[in-house]
């Protein structure tokens, strides 16, 4: 193991938000139903709020913000975003005032929006349904905060930056250790790919570990091509941040399971979520996790995958309770 990247990972500022390790559990009943051995990496149990992958994402982002002397963070997403809620919650825990920008018009507080308000978030709305409307507003709010004497740290949507990806470099180290402990020779890791940072972080972590384990993302937010390009860019940036010269493998992102679009539950996703709930007692969110599981189920049905494989449960339970 190259000690250089290990030293970088250990020495960069980090806020310990994750209650790690999260469990790696056999999904026995689901495996029987699919005819493929499936293990769940339970990152819905990361320990803050209702858990989820974004708890790993914020560790280095908040550590950087504190190290640079910032006193608040500015980020944004949709009102039911797990990222927005968890970034607000963990920022408040770290002593940083969270400012959230939601795209669209103000809505009655429910689900993650309600949890973000409980977490102390200062919320503004763009008034436009296009999620890219957030980006200029983030910088505008940051300038206003600077003018008022504050020191904001702007974090892009989803926390998808090389620094944010480091949380899942650590996650990859944790997972590979658990695979060895359980004696599992996994064939692949499956997950939902939205803002792309989680898949990029896992790929980067497995690359520095010299682990030949494909990471298969299911496009839930962008086209597969756009997602794969974004994952590749983030992985390259993450490896550069670690000072590692190796090239990450070409990202694998499958499509055809987004349904009517981002944020809209699909029939296949609903069926997949019901199957997982009834076989394993695990709830999958309708925006990301359920659609990724629908893809895994379809690939198993068509005998396109073999086990044992790992499915990353990325959380998002609060969205199950919203319309």
Short mmCIF file of the C-alpha atoms (twelve columns), coordinates in Angstrom:
data_MODEL
# 
_entry.id   MODEL 
# 
loop_
_atom_site.group_PDB 
_atom_site.id 
_atom_site.type_symbol 
_atom_site.label_atom_id 
_atom_site.label_alt_id 
_atom_site.label_comp_id 
_atom_site.label_asym_id 
_atom_site.label_seq_id 
_atom_site.Cartn_x 
_atom_site.Cartn_y 
_atom_site.Cartn_z 
_atom_site.pdbx_PDB_model_num 
ATOM 1   C CA . UNK A 1   0.000   0.000   0.000   1 
ATOM 2   C CA . UNK A 2   1.396   3.380   -1.060  1 
ATOM 3   C CA . UNK A 3   1.927   5.294   2.189   1 
ATOM 4   C CA . UNK A 4   1.736   8.651   0.419   1 
ATOM 5   C CA . UNK A 5   -1.995  8.581   -0.286  1 
ATOM 6   C CA . UNK A 6   -2.696  7.049   3.118   1 
ATOM 7   C CA . UNK A 7   -0.869  9.938   4.772   1 
ATOM 8   C CA . UNK A 8   -2.796  12.478  2.696   1 
ATOM 9   C CA . UNK A 9   -6.125  10.863  3.549   1 
ATOM 10  C CA . UNK A 10  -5.286  10.770  7.254   1 
ATOM 11  C CA . UNK A 11  -3.846  14.273  7.477   1 
ATOM 12  C CA . UNK A 12  -6.464  16.305  5.629   1 
ATOM 13  C CA . UNK A 13  -8.893  18.057  8.011   1 
ATOM 14  C CA . UNK A 14  -11.932 15.907  8.688   1 
ATOM 15  C CA . UNK A 15  -15.003 16.027  10.896  1 
ATOM 16  C CA . UNK A 16  -15.899 12.565  12.178  1 
ATOM 17  C CA . UNK A 17  -19.562 12.491  11.265  1 
ATOM 18  C CA . UNK A 18  -19.812 8.800   10.352  1 
ATOM 19  C CA . UNK A 19  -20.455 6.118   12.939  1 
ATOM 20  C CA . UNK A 20  -18.285 3.572   11.172  1 
ATOM 21  C CA . UNK A 21  -18.077 0.840   10.194  1 
ATOM 22  C CA . UNK A 22  -21.599 0.455   8.890   1 
ATOM 23  C CA . UNK A 23  -22.791 -3.156  8.663   1 
ATOM 24  C CA . UNK A 24  -22.214 -5.445  5.693   1 
ATOM 25  C CA . UNK A 25  -25.169 -7.805  5.945   1 
ATOM 26  C CA . UNK A 26  -26.257 -10.812 3.883   1 
ATOM 27  C CA . UNK A 27  -29.591 -10.189 2.158   1 
ATOM 28  C CA . UNK A 28  -30.592 -13.829 2.498   1 
ATOM 29  C CA . UNK A 29  -34.266 -13.644 1.563   1 
ATOM 30  C CA . UNK A 30  -33.695 -11.247 -1.322  1 
ATOM 31  C CA . UNK A 31  -30.874 -13.467 -2.593  1 
ATOM 32  C CA . UNK A 32  -33.238 -16.440 -2.597  1 
ATOM 33  C CA . UNK A 33  -35.841 -14.435 -4.491  1 
ATOM 34  C CA . UNK A 34  -33.365 -13.265 -7.132  1 
ATOM 35  C CA . UNK A 35  -31.185 -16.359 -7.411  1 
ATOM 36  C CA . UNK A 36  -28.120 -14.157 -6.890  1 
ATOM 37  C CA . UNK A 37  -26.153 -13.740 -3.649  1 
ATOM 38  C CA . UNK A 38  -26.580 -10.126 -2.488  1 
ATOM 39  C CA . UNK A 39  -24.990 -8.338  0.454   1 
ATOM 40  C CA . UNK A 40  -26.178 -4.965  1.742   1 
ATOM 41  C CA . UNK A 41  -23.624 -2.328  2.728   1 
ATOM 42  C CA . UNK A 42  -25.845 -0.461  5.167   1 
ATOM 43  C CA . UNK A 43  -24.887 3.163   4.655   1 
ATOM 44  C CA . UNK A 44  -28.409 4.066   5.643   1 
ATOM 45  C CA . UNK A 45  -26.954 3.501   9.132   1 
ATOM 46  C CA . UNK A 46  -24.178 6.106   9.058   1 
ATOM 47  C CA . UNK A 47  -25.543 7.519   12.275  1 
ATOM 48  C CA . UNK A 48  -26.624 11.135  11.725  1 
ATOM 49  C CA . UNK A 49  -30.257 12.006  11.162  1 
ATOM 50  C CA . UNK A 50  -31.724 9.106   9.233   1 
ATOM 51  C CA . UNK A 51  -28.299 8.144   7.891   1 
ATOM 52  C CA . UNK A 52  -27.242 7.937   4.279   1 
ATOM 53  C CA . UNK A 53  -24.236 8.253   1.993   1 
ATOM 54  C CA . UNK A 54  -24.015 12.033  2.347   1 
ATOM 55  C CA . UNK A 55  -22.895 11.647  5.959   1 
ATOM 56  C CA . UNK A 56  -19.638 10.323  4.522   1 
ATOM 57  C CA . UNK A 57  -19.523 13.069  1.876   1 
ATOM 58  C CA . UNK A 58  -19.516 15.926  4.397   1 
ATOM 59  C CA . UNK A 59  -16.606 14.683  6.539   1 
ATOM 60  C CA . UNK A 60  -13.777 16.311  4.593   1 
ATOM 61  C CA . UNK A 61  -15.889 19.188  3.295   1 
ATOM 62  C CA . UNK A 62  -16.758 20.362  6.802   1 
ATOM 63  C CA . UNK A 63  -13.237 19.654  8.002   1 
ATOM 64  C CA . UNK A 64  -11.911 21.936  5.259   1 
ATOM 65  C CA . UNK A 65  -14.465 24.651  6.101   1 
ATOM 66  C CA . UNK A 66  -13.429 24.673  9.758   1 
ATOM 67  C CA . UNK A 67  -9.711  24.559  8.949   1 
ATOM 68  C CA . UNK A 68  -10.098 27.580  6.665   1 
ATOM 69  C CA . UNK A 69  -11.865 29.563  9.369   1 
ATOM 70  C CA . UNK A 70  -15.328 29.682  7.817   1 
ATOM 71  C CA . UNK A 71  -18.284 30.252  10.109  1 
ATOM 72  C CA . UNK A 72  -21.105 29.124  7.799   1 
ATOM 73  C CA . UNK A 73  -21.758 26.942  4.756   1 
ATOM 74  C CA . UNK A 74  -23.859 27.634  1.673   1 
ATOM 75  C CA . UNK A 75  -25.183 24.805  -0.454  1 
ATOM 76  C CA . UNK A 76  -28.384 23.787  -2.164  1 
ATOM 77  C CA . UNK A 77  -30.584 21.193  -3.849  1 
ATOM 78  C CA . UNK A 78  -34.281 20.323  -4.041  1 
ATOM 79  C CA . UNK A 79  -36.476 20.598  -0.940  1 
ATOM 80  C CA . UNK A 80  -36.481 16.807  -0.448  1 
ATOM 81  C CA . UNK A 81  -32.736 16.450  -0.932  1 
ATOM 82  C CA . UNK A 82  -30.930 14.145  1.484   1 
ATOM 83  C CA . UNK A 83  -27.753 16.096  0.738   1 
ATOM 84  C CA . UNK A 84  -29.256 19.420  1.752   1 
ATOM 85  C CA . UNK A 85  -30.761 18.099  4.967   1 
ATOM 86  C CA . UNK A 86  -27.710 16.134  6.075   1 
ATOM 87  C CA . UNK A 87  -25.279 18.917  5.206   1 
ATOM 88  C CA . UNK A 88  -27.380 21.301  7.316   1 
ATOM 89  C CA . UNK A 89  -27.585 18.839  10.210  1 
ATOM 90  C CA . UNK A 90  -23.877 18.006  10.291  1 
ATOM 91  C CA . UNK A 91  -22.815 21.621  9.718   1 
ATOM 92  C CA . UNK A 92  -24.845 22.680  12.741  1 
ATOM 93  C CA . UNK A 93  -23.233 19.894  14.772  1 
ATOM 94  C CA . UNK A 94  -19.829 21.197  13.719  1 
ATOM 95  C CA . UNK A 95  -20.665 24.771  14.737  1 
ATOM 96  C CA . UNK A 96  -21.181 26.091  11.197  1 
ATOM 97  C CA . UNK A 97  -24.390 27.940  10.350  1 
ATOM 98  C CA . UNK A 98  -26.066 26.237  7.353   1 
ATOM 99  C CA . UNK A 99  -27.611 28.252  4.517   1 
ATOM 100 C CA . UNK A 100 -29.661 26.160  2.090   1 
ATOM 101 C CA . UNK A 101 -30.896 27.244  -1.313  1 
ATOM 102 C CA . UNK A 102 -33.800 25.232  -2.701  1 
ATOM 103 C CA . UNK A 103 -34.845 25.411  -6.320  1 
ATOM 104 C CA . UNK A 104 -38.519 26.073  -7.025  1 
ATOM 105 C CA . UNK A 105 -41.093 28.007  -5.011  1 
ATOM 106 C CA . UNK A 106 -41.641 27.785  -1.238  1 
ATOM 107 C CA . UNK A 107 -43.505 24.675  -0.142  1 
ATOM 108 C CA . UNK A 108 -45.034 23.543  3.152   1 
ATOM 109 C CA . UNK A 109 -42.316 21.915  5.229   1 
ATOM 110 C CA . UNK A 110 -42.340 18.114  5.107   1 
ATOM 111 C CA . UNK A 111 -39.816 15.302  4.874   1 
ATOM 112 C CA . UNK A 112 -36.232 16.438  4.430   1 
ATOM 113 C CA . UNK A 113 -37.224 20.097  4.178   1 
ATOM 114 C CA . UNK A 114 -38.827 19.896  7.621   1 
ATOM 115 C CA . UNK A 115 -35.773 18.102  9.008   1 
ATOM 116 C CA . UNK A 116 -33.498 20.772  7.523   1 
ATOM 117 C CA . UNK A 117 -35.518 23.469  9.280   1 
ATOM 118 C CA . UNK A 118 -35.326 21.543  12.555  1 
ATOM 119 C CA . UNK A 119 -31.562 21.317  11.978  1 
ATOM 120 C CA . UNK A 120 -31.296 25.115  11.944  1 
ATOM 121 C CA . UNK A 121 -30.975 25.763  8.214   1 
ATOM 122 C CA . UNK A 122 -31.514 29.264  6.872   1 
ATOM 123 C CA . UNK A 123 -33.554 28.543  3.741   1 
ATOM 124 C CA . UNK A 124 -34.055 30.503  0.518   1 
ATOM 125 C CA . UNK A 125 -35.784 29.568  -2.741  1 
ATOM 126 C CA . UNK A 126 -34.781 30.303  -6.335  1 
ATOM 127 C CA . UNK A 127 -38.325 30.514  -7.689  1 
ATOM 128 C CA . UNK A 128 -37.258 28.426  -10.703 1 
ATOM 129 C CA . UNK A 129 -37.902 24.722  -11.222 1 
ATOM 130 C CA . UNK A 130 -34.578 24.157  -13.012 1 
ATOM 131 C CA . UNK A 131 -32.100 22.796  -10.472 1 
ATOM 132 C CA . UNK A 132 -29.216 24.545  -12.245 1 
ATOM 133 C CA . UNK A 133 -30.831 27.808  -11.117 1 
ATOM 134 C CA . UNK A 134 -29.180 27.092  -7.769  1 
ATOM 135 C CA . UNK A 135 -25.615 27.595  -8.902  1 
ATOM 136 C CA . UNK A 136 -25.548 31.392  -9.377  1 
ATOM 137 C CA . UNK A 137 -27.695 31.866  -6.265  1 
ATOM 138 C CA . UNK A 138 -25.163 30.009  -4.100  1 
ATOM 139 C CA . UNK A 139 -22.496 32.534  -5.049  1 
ATOM 140 C CA . UNK A 140 -24.915 35.456  -4.678  1 
ATOM 141 C CA . UNK A 141 -25.836 34.404  -1.132  1 
ATOM 142 C CA . UNK A 142 -22.153 33.892  -0.299  1 
ATOM 143 C CA . UNK A 143 -21.360 37.453  -1.438  1 
ATOM 144 C CA . UNK A 144 -24.190 38.803  0.699   1 
ATOM 145 C CA . UNK A 145 -22.862 36.917  3.712   1 
ATOM 146 C CA . UNK A 146 -19.354 38.244  3.097   1 
ATOM 147 C CA . UNK A 147 -20.747 41.784  2.870   1 
ATOM 148 C CA . UNK A 148 -22.413 41.255  6.249   1 
ATOM 149 C CA . UNK A 149 -19.102 40.224  7.832   1 
ATOM 150 C CA . UNK A 150 -19.503 36.457  7.633   1 
ATOM 151 C CA . UNK A 151 -17.097 33.888  6.189   1 
ATOM 152 C CA . UNK A 152 -19.084 31.407  4.080   1 
ATOM 153 C CA . UNK A 153 -17.877 28.164  2.533   1 
ATOM 154 C CA . UNK A 154 -19.748 27.379  -0.692  1 
ATOM 155 C CA . UNK A 155 -20.284 23.667  -1.343  1 
ATOM 156 C CA . UNK A 156 -21.625 22.566  -4.756  1 
ATOM 157 C CA . UNK A 157 -24.829 20.568  -5.100  1 
ATOM 158 C CA . UNK A 158 -24.480 17.074  -3.696  1 
ATOM 159 C CA . UNK A 159 -21.033 17.826  -2.287  1 
ATOM 160 C CA . UNK A 160 -19.688 16.287  -5.495  1 
ATOM 161 C CA . UNK A 161 -16.093 17.503  -5.433  1 
ATOM 162 C CA . UNK A 162 -12.820 15.583  -5.116  1 
ATOM 163 C CA . UNK A 163 -12.685 16.604  -1.463  1 
ATOM 164 C CA . UNK A 164 -16.217 15.313  -0.925  1 
ATOM 165 C CA . UNK A 165 -15.312 12.056  -2.678  1 
ATOM 166 C CA . UNK A 166 -12.712 11.286  -0.003  1 
ATOM 167 C CA . UNK A 167 -15.491 10.116  2.298   1 
ATOM 168 C CA . UNK A 168 -16.052 7.173   -0.013  1 
ATOM 169 C CA . UNK A 169 -12.355 6.524   -0.443  1 
ATOM 170 C CA . UNK A 170 -12.534 5.760   3.268   1 
ATOM 171 C CA . UNK A 171 -15.762 3.874   2.598   1 
ATOM 172 C CA . UNK A 172 -14.002 1.689   0.034   1 
ATOM 173 C CA . UNK A 173 -11.260 0.877   2.541   1 
ATOM 174 C CA . UNK A 174 -13.895 -0.034  5.104   1 
ATOM 175 C CA . UNK A 175 -15.857 -2.202  2.665   1 
ATOM 176 C CA . UNK A 176 -12.868 -4.134  1.329   1 
ATOM 177 C CA . UNK A 177 -11.796 -4.900  4.888   1 
ATOM 178 C CA . UNK A 178 -15.278 -6.270  5.630   1 
ATOM 179 C CA . UNK A 179 -15.264 -8.383  2.466   1 
ATOM 180 C CA . UNK A 180 -12.009 -9.979  3.578   1 
ATOM 181 C CA . UNK A 181 -13.350 -10.480 7.093   1 
ATOM 182 C CA . UNK A 182 -16.448 -12.260 5.737   1 
ATOM 183 C CA . UNK A 183 -14.484 -14.222 3.148   1 
ATOM 184 C CA . UNK A 184 -16.499 -12.730 0.280   1 
ATOM 185 C CA . UNK A 185 -15.051 -12.513 -3.214  1 
ATOM 186 C CA . UNK A 186 -17.485 -9.911  -4.510  1 
ATOM 187 C CA . UNK A 187 -18.095 -9.618  -8.246  1 
ATOM 188 C CA . UNK A 188 -19.369 -6.020  -8.184  1 
ATOM 189 C CA . UNK A 189 -20.762 -3.145  -6.148  1 
ATOM 190 C CA . UNK A 190 -24.127 -1.670  -7.190  1 
ATOM 191 C CA . UNK A 191 -25.440 1.762   -6.234  1 
ATOM 192 C CA . UNK A 192 -27.564 4.670   -7.389  1 
ATOM 193 C CA . UNK A 193 -25.583 7.385   -9.152  1 
ATOM 194 C CA . UNK A 194 -26.983 10.899  -8.845  1 
ATOM 195 C CA . UNK A 195 -24.482 13.685  -8.235  1 
ATOM 196 C CA . UNK A 196 -21.780 11.056  -8.936  1 
ATOM 197 C CA . UNK A 197 -19.501 11.656  -5.928  1 
ATOM 198 C CA . UNK A 198 -20.228 8.364   -4.177  1 
ATOM 199 C CA . UNK A 199 -19.388 6.237   -7.213  1 
ATOM 200 C CA . UNK A 200 -16.288 8.342   -7.934  1 
ATOM 201 C CA . UNK A 201 -15.106 7.995   -4.334  1 
ATOM 202 C CA . UNK A 202 -15.554 4.225   -4.340  1 
ATOM 203 C CA . UNK A 203 -13.728 3.879   -7.655  1 
ATOM 204 C CA . UNK A 204 -10.889 6.063   -6.385  1 
ATOM 205 C CA . UNK A 205 -10.610 4.093   -3.162  1 
ATOM 206 C CA . UNK A 206 -10.574 0.757   -4.932  1 
ATOM 207 C CA . UNK A 207 -7.971  2.104   -7.382  1 
ATOM 208 C CA . UNK A 208 -5.504  3.096   -4.681  1 
ATOM 209 C CA . UNK A 209 -6.114  -0.258  -2.996  1 
ATOM 210 C CA . UNK A 210 -5.386  -2.097  -6.269  1 
ATOM 211 C CA . UNK A 211 -8.738  -3.845  -5.834  1 
ATOM 212 C CA . UNK A 212 -10.267 -5.230  -9.019  1 
ATOM 213 C CA . UNK A 213 -13.916 -4.744  -8.103  1 
ATOM 214 C CA . UNK A 214 -16.294 -3.123  -10.621 1 
ATOM 215 C CA . UNK A 215 -18.528 -0.343  -9.286  1 
ATOM 216 C CA . UNK A 216 -21.791 -0.255  -11.216 1 
ATOM 217 C CA . UNK A 217 -23.799 2.934   -10.949 1 
ATOM 218 C CA . UNK A 218 -27.431 3.203   -11.990 1 
ATOM 219 C CA . UNK A 219 -28.235 6.589   -13.500 1 
ATOM 220 C CA . UNK A 220 -30.970 8.280   -11.470 1 
ATOM 221 C CA . UNK A 221 -30.362 11.950  -12.207 1 
ATOM 222 C CA . UNK A 222 -28.542 12.367  -15.531 1 
ATOM 223 C CA . UNK A 223 -28.034 10.344  -18.693 1 
ATOM 224 C CA . UNK A 224 -25.658 7.392   -18.317 1 
ATOM 225 C CA . UNK A 225 -23.131 9.094   -20.612 1 
ATOM 226 C CA . UNK A 226 -23.192 12.365  -18.689 1 
ATOM 227 C CA . UNK A 227 -23.016 10.494  -15.384 1 
ATOM 228 C CA . UNK A 228 -20.047 8.387   -16.500 1 
ATOM 229 C CA . UNK A 229 -18.168 11.470  -17.697 1 
ATOM 230 C CA . UNK A 230 -18.846 13.234  -14.411 1 
ATOM 231 C CA . UNK A 231 -17.757 10.195  -12.369 1 
ATOM 232 C CA . UNK A 232 -14.544 9.950   -14.404 1 
ATOM 233 C CA . UNK A 233 -13.741 13.637  -13.853 1 
ATOM 234 C CA . UNK A 234 -14.385 13.401  -10.120 1 
ATOM 235 C CA . UNK A 235 -12.361 10.201  -9.763  1 
ATOM 236 C CA . UNK A 236 -9.408  11.752  -11.615 1 
ATOM 237 C CA . UNK A 237 -9.588  14.793  -9.347  1 
ATOM 238 C CA . UNK A 238 -9.805  12.625  -6.247  1 
ATOM 239 C CA . UNK A 239 -6.755  10.566  -7.201  1 
ATOM 240 C CA . UNK A 240 -4.852  13.784  -7.964  1 
ATOM 241 C CA . UNK A 241 -5.824  15.148  -4.554  1 
ATOM 242 C CA . UNK A 242 -4.407  11.988  -2.992  1 
ATOM 243 C CA . UNK A 243 -1.214  12.381  -5.002  1 
ATOM 244 C CA . UNK A 244 -1.783  9.056   -6.753  1 
ATOM 245 C CA . UNK A 245 -0.756  8.808   -10.402 1 
ATOM 246 C CA . UNK A 246 -2.796  5.745   -11.279 1 
ATOM 247 C CA . UNK A 247 -5.710  5.981   -13.701 1 
ATOM 248 C CA . UNK A 248 -9.115  4.948   -12.473 1 
ATOM 249 C CA . UNK A 249 -11.013 2.379   -14.554 1 
ATOM 250 C CA . UNK A 250 -13.642 3.671   -16.948 1 
ATOM 251 C CA . UNK A 251 -16.867 4.181   -14.969 1 
ATOM 252 C CA . UNK A 252 -19.765 1.798   -15.539 1 
ATOM 253 C CA . UNK A 253 -23.151 3.533   -15.437 1 
ATOM 254 C CA . UNK A 254 -26.281 1.745   -16.637 1 
ATOM 255 C CA . UNK A 255 -29.409 3.520   -17.800 1 
ATOM 256 C CA . UNK A 256 -33.037 2.783   -18.517 1 
ATOM 257 C CA . UNK A 257 -34.301 2.877   -14.939 1 
ATOM 258 C CA . UNK A 258 -34.875 6.584   -14.266 1 
ATOM 259 C CA . UNK A 259 -38.537 6.284   -15.277 1 
ATOM 260 C CA . UNK A 260 -40.239 9.579   -16.070 1 
ATOM 261 C CA . UNK A 261 -37.320 11.566  -14.731 1 
ATOM 262 C CA . UNK A 262 -35.239 12.622  -11.750 1 
ATOM 263 C CA . UNK A 263 -37.171 12.796  -8.513  1 
ATOM 264 C CA . UNK A 264 -40.222 11.006  -9.940  1 
ATOM 265 C CA . UNK A 265 -40.883 7.537   -8.494  1 
ATOM 266 C CA . UNK A 266 -41.029 4.744   -11.071 1 
ATOM 267 C CA . UNK A 267 -43.274 1.676   -11.151 1 
ATOM 268 C CA . UNK A 268 -40.234 -0.623  -11.272 1 
ATOM 269 C CA . UNK A 269 -38.714 1.259   -8.351  1 
ATOM 270 C CA . UNK A 270 -41.885 0.928   -6.270  1 
ATOM 271 C CA . UNK A 271 -41.960 -2.815  -6.899  1 
ATOM 272 C CA . UNK A 272 -38.269 -3.146  -6.048  1 
ATOM 273 C CA . UNK A 273 -38.679 -1.148  -2.835  1 
ATOM 274 C CA . UNK A 274 -41.616 -3.293  -1.774  1 
ATOM 275 C CA . UNK A 275 -39.649 -6.482  -2.449  1 
ATOM 276 C CA . UNK A 276 -36.692 -5.289  -0.358  1 
ATOM 277 C CA . UNK A 277 -38.931 -4.114  2.481   1 
ATOM 278 C CA . UNK A 278 -40.808 -7.405  2.575   1 
ATOM 279 C CA . UNK A 279 -37.768 -9.660  2.265   1 
ATOM 280 C CA . UNK A 280 -35.094 -7.755  4.214   1 
ATOM 281 C CA . UNK A 281 -36.927 -5.176  6.317   1 
ATOM 282 C CA . UNK A 282 -34.994 -2.342  4.670   1 
ATOM 283 C CA . UNK A 283 -36.638 0.752   3.199   1 
ATOM 284 C CA . UNK A 284 -35.259 2.176   -0.049  1 
ATOM 285 C CA . UNK A 285 -35.947 5.748   -1.084  1 
ATOM 286 C CA . UNK A 286 -37.939 6.208   -4.328  1 
ATOM 287 C CA . UNK A 287 -35.563 8.709   -5.977  1 
ATOM 288 C CA . UNK A 288 -32.276 6.824   -5.852  1 
ATOM 289 C CA . UNK A 289 -32.156 3.503   -4.017  1 
ATOM 290 C CA . UNK A 290 -35.351 1.953   -5.367  1 
ATOM 291 C CA . UNK A 291 -34.407 2.669   -8.986  1 
ATOM 292 C CA . UNK A 292 -30.917 1.223   -8.494  1 
ATOM 293 C CA . UNK A 293 -32.444 -1.905  -6.981  1 
ATOM 294 C CA . UNK A 294 -34.882 -2.141  -9.909  1 
ATOM 295 C CA . UNK A 295 -31.861 -2.269  -12.213 1 
ATOM 296 C CA . UNK A 296 -30.145 -4.947  -10.125 1 
ATOM 297 C CA . UNK A 297 -33.333 -7.043  -10.115 1 
ATOM 298 C CA . UNK A 298 -33.716 -6.749  -13.882 1 
ATOM 299 C CA . UNK A 299 -30.086 -7.712  -14.478 1 
ATOM 300 C CA . UNK A 300 -30.530 -10.709 -12.174 1 
ATOM 301 C CA . UNK A 301 -33.743 -11.718 -13.941 1 
ATOM 302 C CA . UNK A 302 -31.938 -11.639 -17.285 1 
ATOM 303 C CA . UNK A 303 -29.024 -13.634 -15.815 1 
ATOM 304 C CA . UNK A 304 -26.587 -10.805 -16.587 1 
ATOM 305 C CA . UNK A 305 -24.932 -10.727 -13.163 1 
ATOM 306 C CA . UNK A 306 -23.479 -13.232 -10.768 1 
ATOM 307 C CA . UNK A 307 -22.960 -13.061 -7.036  1 
ATOM 308 C CA . UNK A 308 -21.822 -12.466 -4.530  1 
ATOM 309 C CA . UNK A 309 -22.396 -8.763  -5.100  1 
ATOM 310 C CA . UNK A 310 -22.733 -5.750  -2.831  1 
ATOM 311 C CA . UNK A 311 -25.623 -3.309  -2.975  1 
ATOM 312 C CA . UNK A 312 -24.895 0.042   -1.310  1 
ATOM 313 C CA . UNK A 313 -27.942 1.212   0.654   1 
ATOM 314 C CA . UNK A 314 -27.544 4.989   0.423   1 
ATOM 315 C CA . UNK A 315 -30.394 6.033   2.737   1 
ATOM 316 C CA . UNK A 316 -32.963 8.697   2.021   1 
ATOM 317 C CA . UNK A 317 -35.767 7.270   4.158   1 
ATOM 318 C CA . UNK A 318 -37.445 10.675  4.789   1 
ATOM 319 C CA . UNK A 319 -38.420 10.910  1.107   1 
ATOM 320 C CA . UNK A 320 -40.521 7.758   1.486   1 
ATOM 321 C CA . UNK A 321 -42.919 9.781   3.644   1 
ATOM 322 C CA . UNK A 322 -43.482 12.595  1.138   1 
ATOM 323 C CA . UNK A 323 -45.699 12.720  -1.918  1 
# 
